Amino acid sequence: QVHVVESGGGSVEVGGSLRLSCVASGLTLSDANCMGWFRQAPGKEREGVGTMYTSGEMTFYADSVRGRFTISKDIAKNTVYLQMDSLKPDDTAMYYCAAGIRYCNNVYFAGRVVEYWGQGTQVTVST
């Protein structure tokens, strides 16, 4: 059985920071090939935030978060992180971790074919 579990969400003020964690079980980060982060706000479609080839370090980001968000990994902990800085109200959403992403090099298409999804963690940025 394979599971990906994200955590670290919460409420922060504009300009604040938050780090989300995604722990994979039942597969290594290498097995996942590509992992990434997605988000969905009420009434909006799901959008890709960022992706990473887990066998290396290559990352891809949506224009809306580039320069503010950073994806990293800890192989020993089998964990992928999303560091979020300079948070804005528009960042408010449910954030999902994903593994086994097929179209890793295009954040805007990455969510079309995903093998495993996490349950989500809520991020709320207040004005």
Protein Blocks (a to p, Z undefined) as FASTA:
>chain_A
ZZdddehiacddehiacddddddehiafklnopacdddddehiacddfbdcdfklmbdcd
dfklgojaccdddfklopacdddehiafklgccddddehifblmlmklmmmpcfbdcebj
addddZZ
